[in-house]
Amino acid sequence: MQQNIPALDAKRTAYVYDLASGKVNYVMYQFDRPDQFIHRYDYDSDNRITSVFTSTDGFIWDRDASYRYYAHGPLAGIELGEYRVQIGLLLHPTGVDQRGKYALCG
């Protein structure tokens, strides 16, 4: 994908997919340019996202998020950033709350 903004150089975002599963493995903004920024995604054997990493050089990666899941499948919690801020998800016994939404807890 390329974005053209008048008075600025064109900006390019490339996506690297796993052809068998359709999962996105990398999103590369301005790859091989001085202002490049790369996202890398890791998945578990059930094709659920488990980690998100970012890098400006493709060699040194920062973990920006990690995800954990209940044994029966739904998302149980998220951990964000270098300070590892945790967001837990409480589930109604049916798996969702009365409105059909996940309930957040601190």
N, C-alpha and C positions, 0 to 999 in steps of 0.2 A: 504494500500500500504506500502511496506517495502523496504528501500534502504539499500543495503549492500556495504560498502566501506572498502577495505582492511585496516587494522590497526585501524579501528574505530568500535565502537559498531553499531549494526543495528539501523537504524532510522525508525520510524513508523509514518505514517500519516493516520488518520481515518477521514471518512466523514460521517456526519449524515444528512440523507435526509428526507424530508416529502414524505411519500410513495404515497399520493394522488396526489400531484402536481409535484413531482420530484424536488422540490427546495432543494438546499443545505442549511441547517440551521446552521451547524457547520463544521469547518475543524479543526481537533485537531492534532497538531504535538507533538509527544512524550508525549501523555496524561498520567497523573499520574507519570511522571518522573520529576526530578529537572529542566530540561530544557524545560518543556512543554510550548507550545504557542498555543492559541486557537483563531480562528476567529468565530464570530457570525454574521449572516446575518438576517436582518429584511426586510419584504416585505409588499407592500400595497395590497388592495383587488383585484387589477388587476395583481398580481404576479410579480410586478416590484420591484426590489431591492430599498430600501429606506435608509438603514443604514448599515454600517459595523463597528463592534466593535472588539477589541482585548483584550486579557487578558493573564496573566501568571499564574493565580491561579483559574480562573473560577468564582470568586466572584466579583472582582473589574474590571470593564470594561472601556476601553477608546474608545471614538467614533473616528474612523479614517476617516470615510467618510459618507456623507449623500448626497442623490440624490433627486432632485425635477423634476417634469414632467409638461409639458404643459397639459391643460385640454383635448386636443385631443390625447394625448398619448406619443409623443416623449420626450426624455430627454431634460430638459431645463437648468439644471445646476448641478454642483457638488461642495461640500464643503469638503475640505481636512484638516485633522490634528487638533491638539490642537489650532493652530492659525487661524483656520477656513478660510484657503485660498479658495477663490471662483473662480470657472471656469464656465463661462456662455457659453451657446451654442446658436448661432443665426441661425435661420432657414430661408431658402429661402421660398417664399410663397407656394411652392409645398411641403415643409417639408425637402428638402435637397438642397444643392447648385447644380450648373450646372454639377459638376463631380459626383453627387450622394452621396456626403459625407456631414456630419455635418460640420458647420463652427465654429471654436473656437473663442471666444473673451475673453479679460482679464477682 
